[in-house]
């Protein structure tokens, strides 16, 4: 079970090297010296978390802290829970030491997770499917050592609320059924052709023909239009034809 492809595939602005490139750093008010084995400090004050503006840092820190504190909330952290965390968030080999340090520090107690969940819910409010995937991974970790305990159920419920997800999202995350990615909105066919929905069949047909003459690549090529504009024209022609096809189907033409 790995969610990195789903999470990172639909997001932009992530630094080279992946989301774990700067898990331990100034964003949490500490520095990790090369070779140091001391666990980092975790500053969960609102003002400290608000300073984490880099989304790959925030995501990395958030999922590590939440996973560790969830594993701790039903007692000592078990090997099954650590293995489930590693399966859910496949950590690059070169970052395992830093992630391990932060995970060990976070699992010292189960408290203090709410600010991290709230900060993630705020920062990724425009990517609900990603947050739902994270919640699903947390359910996977919680069940790794047996049925949900009351403490785990409370933790997951509070995290869902902090992520600003509804109950349906929580049910999908609990069952392992992910929310499908949002589909791009289909442009209004009449708007594409520049006519009103009440236009006659002939008016719509004439509008389609006119646009095709104006944007067809062959016509533009004869005028010496640059290649970049030719490529855009090909996309525009596809949109015009798709709009005309939708209207024909609706009207039975």
N, C-alpha and C positions, 0 to 999 in steps of 0.2 A: 504494500500500500504506500505509494509515494505521491505527494500532492504538488511537488515543486513544478512540474510541467504545467499543471493547471493554473497554479498561482502566478508564476512568473511569466507564462506565455501571454497573458492578457494585460500585462502591465508594462509601462515604459519608465525610463529613467533609472534603471538599476545599473549599478557600477559594474565594471569588468571584474570578473572573478566570482560573481554570484553574491547572493544575499548575506553570506557569512563572512565576507571580506573584512568587516569592521565591527564584529559583534562586541569585542572587548575594546573599549577606547574611551575617548573623552566624553562621548555622548552620555555615559552613565557616571561621569565625574571621577574616573580612575584611569590608570594606564597599566597595561600588561607588559612588563619588562620581559625581554626575550630570555627564556629559560626559567622564569619565575614559576614557582609552584603554588604561590599564594592565591587563594580564591579572591576574585574581584569583589569590591563593595557594590551593593545594589541600592541605588538612590531612587526611591519610588515617590519622592515628593512631586506634586503636580508641576512645580516650576522646573524641576529637573527633567521630567518626562516631556514637558512641552518643548524643551530645547532639542529633542530628537526630531529633526525635520527630514532627515534622509530616510526614505521609506524602506530601503533594504536593511538599514540598521534597526529601525523600529520593528520591522517584521521579525528579524532574526532574534533580537532581544526578547520580544514579546512571546514568541512561540516557545523559546527555551524556558523562560521564567514560568509561564503558565503550565507547561508540561511538567516541570519539576515540582511545582507546588501542588499540582493535581495529584501527582504520584505520592506526595507526602501526606495528603489530607486524610488518608485512611490508615496511617501508621507508617512504619519504616518503609522506605522505598525498596521495592523488590526488583530482582533482575528482570523478571518478565515485563515490568513497566519500562525499565530502561531500554530493553530490546524493542518494545513497541514504539517508543519515542524514536529510536534509530531507524525503524522501518518506515514510520510516517514521514519523518523529515530526514531524508538521506543526506547526511552531512559529508562534505568533501573531506578526504583524508587530511589535507593540509590544515583544516580548521578544527579538527576533532579535539585538540588540546584546549583551545580557547573555549569551545562550546562546553567541554567537560568541566572546566573551571567555573563557568557561569552556572551550569546546571547544578553542580555540587553546592555552590553558594546559595542558590535559590531554594534547594530542597532542605535547607537547615530547618525551615519551618513552613507551614502551609498558609501563613497569613501574608497579607500585603499584595495579593495578586490583582485585586480589583482595579487599582490605578493603571496597571498594564493593559488589562482587558478594555478599560474605558478609553485609553489612548489609542489602541488599535481600532476600536469601534469608531472613534472620531476620524482618524486618519484615513481609514479605508471604507468610509461610509458610501463611497461611490462604487465599491466593488463587493457587493453582498455575496455573490457566489464564492469569492475567495474566503471571506470570513466564515461562510458556512462550511467550506472545506476544512478550515482550521478547527472549527468546532467538531466536525466529524472525526478528525484525527485525535482530538482530545478524548472523545468517547472511546475510540479504539484503545488509547492508553489506559483509560479508566477500567476497561473490561479485561485488560490483559491478565490480571491476576484473579479474576473471578467476577461475579455479578456486582453491579454498582452498589456501593454502600450509601448510606444517607449523606455522609459528608461529601462524597463525590457527586451525588445528584444535586446537592445544594450548590457546589462549586460550578458545575456545568450550567445550571439554571441561571446563576448570577452572571456567568460569562456570556451566555446567550443574550441576556438583557443588556449587558455592557456593550456587546457587539451591535446592538440595535436590530437584532433579528427577531422575527415573529415566531409564534409557536409552531407554525408549519415548518419553518426552517429548522427549528430544534428537533422536530420529529424526524425530518429527513436526515439530519446529522446523526441522530441516535441510531437510525436504522441503516446508515451507510449509503443512503440514496442522495446523491448530490443534486443541487439545483442546476438545471441546464444553463449554459452561458446565454446571456441575452442576445437575441437576434437583432441585427440591424433593422431599423424601421423601413418599411417599404414606402417609397415616395408615392404621393398621390398621382395616379395616372393622368388625370385631367390637368393637374398643375404642371406635370412634365411637358405636356403638349401645349400648354398655354391656352386652354379652352375651359369654359364653364361646364359643370356636369350636365346642365340642361341643353347643351348644344346638340344640334341635329347630327345624325350619322354622317351626313355629307360634310358638315362643318368640321367634325373631328377628323374625318379622312383627309380633307384638304390641309388641315393644320399639320397632320402627320407627314404628308407629302412635302409640304413646304420646309419643315424642319429637316427632313431627310436630304433635300436638295442642298440646304445650307451647310449641313454638317458631314455629309458623306465624304470619306477620305479621298475618294477618286476626284471629287469636285475640288477639294482643297488642294490636292496634289497638283492639279492643273494650274492653280494660282500660285504655286511655289511656297506654300505655307511651311514653316519650320517643322522638323520632325517631332519636337515636343508637343506642338499643337496638334499634329496628326494623331499622336497617341491619345490625347485628351478627346479628340473628335471621335475616335473609335469607341471610347467609353460612352460618350454622349449618344452616339448612334445606337448602341446596345440599350441604353436607357429609354430612348425614344421608341424603339421597336418593342421593348418589353411593355411599355405603357400602352401602346396601340394594341398589343395582343391581349392585355388584361381587359381593355374596354371592349374589344371584339367578343371576348368570351362572355362578359357581363351582358352584352346586348344581343348576343346570338347572331353576330354578323358572319 
